[in-house]
């Protein structure tokens, strides 16, 4: 056996470890090769770039989302922080910063544009919409404390107690396994 083959055999675990994370995912991946879906929501393309349920992340989760003209998120809130980076397109953020009363109330509107960024505080009711008629809105989203427990509202006057819990959320359903009762 040549010295090179012997070296490769001896250090194959080290070489393989440099290409794969502890969860078995490659360290470097091509986003265009990752699974994407609209999860039954027209106008949405969602890619979980780094997820808690899918990849074993504990503190953060990263999504790439593209919204066709006229589409967006439902009115919702969650018990995690969220940071958005607008990669392309434009749209509107609706944010009810007074949503810590009995219902969200009238949201403030913020114009989103390419290269803008914004954050959503814990439990603030919000909605992101592509209000541009001509191009997609694409955002990179980072959330804390995954997986997200999302409360969905029919409208801005709906009481918090009537909001519907969606957990696991659409992109986590396939991979989510409930914790087992140890008793």
NORZISUL-V802623 format. One line per field, one symbol per residue. psi: psi as a letter, one per 40 degrees, with the letter a starting at -180 (. if undefined). burial: b if it has 9 or more other ideal C-beta (glycine too) atoms within 8 Angstrom, else e. A space follows every 50 residues. Layout:
psi=???
burial=???
This chain:
psi=hiddddddddfddddddeeiideeiidhihdeeihiiefehhehhhhhdh idddeeiddiihihhhhiheiaiihiiifiihhihhdiaiahhhhgefee aeidahiihhhiiheiiiihihehhihhiheheeiihhihhhiifiihhh hhidieehideeihhhhiideeddehhiiihe.
burial=eeeeebebeeeeeebeeeebeeeeeeeeeeeeebeeebeeeebbebbbbe bbbebebeebbbbbbbbbbbbbeebbbbebbbbbbbeebbbbbbbbeebe eebbbebeebebeeeeebebeebbbbbbbbebeeebbbbbbbbbebbbeb bbbeebebebeebeeeeebbbbeeebeeeeeee
